[in-house]
């Protein structure tokens, strides 16, 4: 079992103990027979076990999904796509950035559908999602306008998944600020979202150089 699973199990046992204590107190106040309490807890225990098993299965599914995404993100073909995603002017290459953004759209859709959590994404792909979204805001806006405004129906809903990516990037930015502030020295001022965005700007060349390998 992982540390997270062990901690969750400890919390579960603690809460179960508290619930049993509260339940016994209620039975005493209600002047019910011990056999009534035994029947109630006999019914609740299987439900608690099922809940715990479902929780473990969900965690295993999240882990498997992240493993598969990691394989794709670091596959030889994706590494080549990431290298080609930037032009000589260190800006997104319009023709080659699409496949990288499509992958990140898939990550954001998985988060939206609760296949994987934003916390788990932050611990794995968050660094990339935030930066790719930030450096591609203009090209993403152009793509969304293309699919919506190049149509006679001006009220057409955006058919792309960029809205999901934008929502996930916003969550990850908040995660970034929150977790960095927890790690900072007490005398340091709290970081803000604008501070993180300024850092994105100042480290853009380093990020692109890193992606080029």
C-alpha positions as a Markdown table, in Angstrom:
| # | Residue | x | y | z |
|---|---|---|---|---|
| 1 | Unk | 0.0 | 0.0 | 0.0 |
| 2 | Unk | 1.2 | 3.5 | -0.7 |
| 3 | Unk | 1.5 | 6.2 | 2.0 |
| 4 | Unk | -1.6 | 7.8 | 0.8 |
| 5 | Unk | -3.6 | 4.6 | 1.0 |
| 6 | Unk | -2.3 | 3.9 | 4.5 |
| 7 | Unk | -3.2 | 7.4 | 5.6 |
| 8 | Unk | -6.7 | 7.0 | 4.1 |
| 9 | Unk | -7.1 | 3.7 | 5.9 |
| 10 | Unk | -6.1 | 5.2 | 9.2 |
| 11 | Unk | -8.5 | 8.1 | 8.7 |
| 12 | Unk | -11.3 | 5.6 | 7.7 |
| 13 | Unk | -10.7 | 3.5 | 10.9 |
| 14 | Unk | -10.7 | 6.6 | 13.0 |
| 15 | Unk | -13.9 | 7.9 | 11.5 |
| 16 | Unk | -15.5 | 4.4 | 11.8 |
| 17 | Unk | -14.5 | 4.3 | 15.5 |
| 18 | Unk | -16.0 | 7.7 | 16.1 |
| 19 | Unk | -19.2 | 6.7 | 14.3 |
| 20 | Unk | -19.5 | 3.5 | 16.4 |
| 21 | Unk | -19.0 | 5.6 | 19.6 |
| 22 | Unk | -21.6 | 8.0 | 18.6 |
| 23 | Unk | -23.9 | 5.2 | 17.6 |
| 24 | Unk | -23.6 | 3.5 | 20.9 |
| 25 | Unk | -24.3 | 6.8 | 22.7 |
| 26 | Unk | -27.4 | 7.3 | 20.7 |
| 27 | Unk | -28.6 | 3.7 | 21.5 |
| 28 | Unk | -28.1 | 4.4 | 25.2 |
| 29 | Unk | -30.0 | 7.6 | 25.0 |
| 30 | Unk | -32.8 | 6.0 | 23.1 |
| 31 | Unk | -32.8 | 3.0 | 25.5 |
| 32 | Unk | -32.6 | 0.5 | 22.7 |
| 33 | Unk | -31.5 | -3.1 | 23.1 |
| 34 | Unk | -27.9 | -4.1 | 22.4 |
| 35 | Unk | -29.3 | -6.6 | 19.8 |
| 36 | Unk | -30.8 | -3.6 | 17.9 |
| 37 | Unk | -27.4 | -2.0 | 17.7 |
| 38 | Unk | -25.8 | -5.2 | 16.6 |
| 39 | Unk | -28.2 | -5.6 | 13.8 |
| 40 | Unk | -27.7 | -2.0 | 12.7 |
| 41 | Unk | -23.9 | -2.2 | 12.7 |
| 42 | Unk | -24.1 | -5.6 | 11.0 |
| 43 | Unk | -25.9 | -3.9 | 8.1 |
| 44 | Unk | -23.6 | -0.9 | 8.0 |
| 45 | Unk | -20.3 | -2.9 | 8.0 |
| 46 | Unk | -20.8 | -4.4 | 4.5 |
| 47 | Unk | -21.7 | -1.0 | 3.2 |
| 48 | Unk | -18.5 | 0.5 | 4.7 |
| 49 | Unk | -16.4 | -2.3 | 3.2 |
| 50 | Unk | -17.9 | -1.8 | -0.3 |
| 51 | Unk | -17.3 | 1.9 | 0.0 |
| 52 | Unk | -13.6 | 1.3 | 0.9 |
| 53 | Unk | -13.2 | -1.2 | -2.0 |
| 54 | Unk | -14.8 | 1.3 | -4.5 |
| 55 | Unk | -12.4 | 3.9 | -3.3 |
| 56 | Unk | -9.4 | 1.7 | -3.8 |
| 57 | Unk | -10.6 | 0.7 | -7.3 |
| 58 | Unk | -11.0 | 4.3 | -8.2 |
| 59 | Unk | -7.4 | 5.1 | -7.1 |
| 60 | Unk | -6.1 | 2.2 | -9.1 |
| 61 | Unk | -8.0 | 3.4 | -12.2 |
| 62 | Unk | -6.5 | 6.9 | -11.7 |
| 63 | Unk | -3.0 | 5.5 | -11.4 |
| 64 | Unk | -3.4 | 3.3 | -14.5 |
| 65 | Unk | -4.8 | 6.3 | -16.5 |
| 66 | Unk | -1.8 | 8.5 | -15.4 |
| 67 | Unk | 0.7 | 5.7 | -16.3 |
| 68 | Unk | -0.8 | 5.4 | -19.8 |
| 69 | Unk | -0.8 | 9.2 | -20.3 |
| 70 | Unk | 2.8 | 9.3 | -19.1 |
| 71 | Unk | 3.8 | 6.7 | -21.7 |
| 72 | Unk | 2.2 | 8.7 | -24.5 |
| 73 | Unk | 3.6 | 12.0 | -23.3 |
| 74 | Unk | 7.2 | 10.6 | -23.3 |
| 75 | Unk | 6.8 | 8.3 | -26.3 |
| 76 | Unk | 9.4 | 8.9 | -29.2 |
| 77 | Unk | 6.7 | 10.3 | -31.5 |
| 78 | Unk | 5.4 | 12.8 | -28.9 |
| 79 | Unk | 8.9 | 13.9 | -28.0 |
| 80 | Unk | 9.5 | 14.7 | -31.6 |
| 81 | Unk | 6.2 | 16.6 | -31.7 |
| 82 | Unk | 7.2 | 18.6 | -28.7 |
| 83 | Unk | 10.5 | 19.5 | -30.3 |
| 84 | Unk | 8.8 | 20.7 | -33.4 |
| 85 | Unk | 6.1 | 22.6 | -31.5 |
| 86 | Unk | 8.2 | 25.8 | -31.5 |
| 87 | Unk | 9.6 | 27.9 | -34.4 |
| 88 | Unk | 12.9 | 29.7 | -34.6 |
| 89 | Unk | 11.4 | 32.8 | -33.0 |
| 90 | Unk | 10.5 | 30.7 | -29.9 |
| 91 | Unk | 6.8 | 31.0 | -30.6 |
| 92 | Unk | 4.3 | 28.1 | -31.2 |
| 93 | Unk | 4.6 | 26.6 | -34.6 |
| 94 | Unk | 1.1 | 26.7 | -36.0 |
| 95 | Unk | 1.4 | 23.5 | -38.0 |
| 96 | Unk | 3.1 | 21.3 | -35.3 |
| 97 | Unk | 1.7 | 22.5 | -32.0 |
| 98 | Unk | -1.8 | 21.0 | -32.6 |
| 99 | Unk | -0.9 | 17.4 | -31.7 |
| 100 | Unk | 0.6 | 18.5 | -28.4 |
| 101 | Unk | -2.4 | 20.6 | -27.5 |
| 102 | Unk | -4.7 | 17.7 | -28.4 |
| 103 | Unk | -2.9 | 15.5 | -25.9 |
| 104 | Unk | -3.3 | 18.2 | -23.2 |
| 105 | Unk | -7.0 | 18.5 | -24.2 |
| 106 | Unk | -7.3 | 14.8 | -23.5 |
| 107 | Unk | -5.8 | 15.2 | -20.1 |
| 108 | Unk | -8.2 | 18.1 | -19.3 |
| 109 | Unk | -11.1 | 16.0 | -20.5 |
| 110 | Unk | -10.1 | 13.1 | -18.2 |
| 111 | Unk | -10.0 | 15.6 | -15.3 |
| 112 | Unk | -13.4 | 17.0 | -16.2 |
| 113 | Unk | -14.9 | 13.5 | -16.4 |
| 114 | Unk | -13.3 | 12.7 | -13.0 |
| 115 | Unk | -11.2 | 9.9 | -14.5 |
| 116 | Unk | -8.2 | 11.6 | -12.8 |
| 117 | Unk | -8.0 | 14.4 | -10.3 |
| 118 | Unk | -6.5 | 17.8 | -10.7 |
| 119 | Unk | -4.2 | 17.0 | -7.8 |
| 120 | Unk | -2.8 | 14.0 | -9.5 |
| 121 | Unk | -2.4 | 15.9 | -12.8 |
| 122 | Unk | -0.5 | 18.6 | -10.9 |
| 123 | Unk | 1.9 | 16.0 | -9.5 |
| 124 | Unk | 2.6 | 14.7 | -13.0 |
| 125 | Unk | 1.6 | 16.9 | -16.0 |
| 126 | Unk | 0.8 | 20.1 | -14.3 |
| 127 | Unk | 4.1 | 21.8 | -15.1 |
| 128 | Unk | 3.5 | 21.2 | -18.8 |
| 129 | Unk | -0.2 | 21.9 | -18.9 |
| 130 | Unk | 0.2 | 25.3 | -17.3 |
| 131 | Unk | 3.0 | 26.4 | -19.5 |
| 132 | Unk | 1.7 | 25.0 | -22.8 |
| 133 | Unk | -1.6 | 26.7 | -22.2 |
| 134 | Unk | 0.0 | 30.0 | -21.1 |
| 135 | Unk | 2.4 | 30.2 | -24.1 |
| 136 | Unk | -0.4 | 29.2 | -26.6 |
| 137 | Unk | -3.2 | 31.4 | -25.4 |
| 138 | Unk | -3.2 | 33.4 | -28.6 |
| 139 | Unk | -3.0 | 30.4 | -30.9 |
| 140 | Unk | -5.8 | 28.7 | -28.9 |
| 141 | Unk | -7.9 | 31.8 | -29.2 |
| 142 | Unk | -7.3 | 31.8 | -33.0 |
| 143 | Unk | -8.4 | 28.2 | -33.3 |
| 144 | Unk | -11.5 | 28.7 | -31.3 |
| 145 | Unk | -12.5 | 31.7 | -33.4 |
| 146 | Unk | -11.8 | 29.6 | -36.6 |
| 147 | Unk | -14.2 | 26.9 | -35.5 |
| 148 | Unk | -16.9 | 29.2 | -34.3 |
| 149 | Unk | -16.8 | 32.3 | -36.5 |
| 150 | Unk | -16.1 | 30.6 | -39.8 |
| 151 | Unk | -19.7 | 29.5 | -39.8 |
| 152 | Unk | -22.9 | 31.2 | -40.8 |
| 153 | Unk | -24.3 | 30.6 | -37.3 |
| 154 | Unk | -22.7 | 33.2 | -35.2 |
| 155 | Unk | -24.2 | 31.8 | -32.0 |
| 156 | Unk | -22.7 | 28.4 | -32.6 |
| 157 | Unk | -21.2 | 26.8 | -29.5 |
| 158 | Unk | -17.4 | 26.2 | -29.5 |
| 159 | Unk | -17.0 | 22.5 | -30.6 |
| 160 | Unk | -13.4 | 22.3 | -29.5 |
| 161 | Unk | -12.2 | 21.0 | -26.1 |
| 162 | Unk | -10.0 | 24.1 | -25.5 |
| 163 | Unk | -12.5 | 25.3 | -22.9 |
| 164 | Unk | -11.7 | 22.2 | -20.8 |
| 165 | Unk | -8.0 | 22.9 | -21.2 |
| 166 | Unk | -8.5 | 26.5 | -20.1 |
| 167 | Unk | -10.5 | 25.4 | -17.1 |
| 168 | Unk | -7.8 | 22.9 | -16.0 |
| 169 | Unk | -5.0 | 25.4 | -16.5 |
| 170 | Unk | -6.8 | 27.8 | -14.2 |
| 171 | Unk | -7.1 | 25.1 | -11.5 |
| 172 | Unk | -3.4 | 24.2 | -11.9 |
| 173 | Unk | -2.4 | 27.8 | -11.6 |
| 174 | Unk | -4.2 | 28.1 | -8.3 |
| 175 | Unk | -2.6 | 24.8 | -7.2 |
| 176 | Unk | 0.8 | 26.2 | -8.1 |
| 177 | Unk | 0.3 | 29.3 | -6.0 |
| 178 | Unk | -1.2 | 27.4 | -3.0 |
| 179 | Unk | 1.6 | 24.8 | -2.9 |
| 180 | Unk | 4.4 | 27.2 | -3.4 |
| 181 | Unk | 3.1 | 29.4 | -0.6 |
| 182 | Unk | 3.1 | 26.4 | 1.7 |
| 183 | Unk | 6.7 | 25.7 | 1.0 |
| 184 | Unk | 8.0 | 29.3 | 1.3 |
| 185 | Unk | 10.0 | 30.7 | 4.2 |
| 186 | Unk | 7.7 | 32.4 | 6.7 |
| 187 | Unk | 9.2 | 35.8 | 6.1 |
| 188 | Unk | 8.7 | 35.7 | 2.4 |
| 189 | Unk | 5.6 | 37.4 | 1.0 |
| 190 | Unk | 2.8 | 35.2 | -0.5 |
| 191 | Unk | 3.0 | 34.5 | -4.2 |
| 192 | Unk | 0.1 | 35.5 | -6.4 |
| 193 | Unk | -1.2 | 34.2 | -9.7 |
| 194 | Unk | 0.3 | 37.3 | -11.4 |
| 195 | Unk | 3.7 | 36.4 | -9.8 |
| 196 | Unk | 3.6 | 32.9 | -11.3 |
| 197 | Unk | 2.6 | 34.3 | -14.7 |
| 198 | Unk | 5.5 | 36.7 | -14.6 |
| 199 | Unk | 7.8 | 33.7 | -13.9 |
| 200 | Unk | 6.3 | 31.9 | -17.0 |
| 201 | Unk | 7.3 | 34.9 | -19.1 |
| 202 | Unk | 10.8 | 35.1 | -17.6 |
| 203 | Unk | 11.5 | 31.3 | -18.1 |
| 204 | Unk | 9.8 | 30.9 | -21.5 |
| 205 | Unk | 13.1 | 30.5 | -23.4 |
| 206 | Unk | 14.3 | 27.9 | -20.8 |
| 207 | Unk | 11.1 | 26.0 | -21.1 |
| 208 | Unk | 11.2 | 25.9 | -24.9 |
| 209 | Unk | 14.9 | 24.9 | -24.9 |
| 210 | Unk | 14.0 | 22.1 | -22.5 |
| 211 | Unk | 11.2 | 20.9 | -24.8 |
| 212 | Unk | 13.6 | 20.9 | -27.7 |
| 213 | Unk | 15.8 | 18.5 | -25.9 |
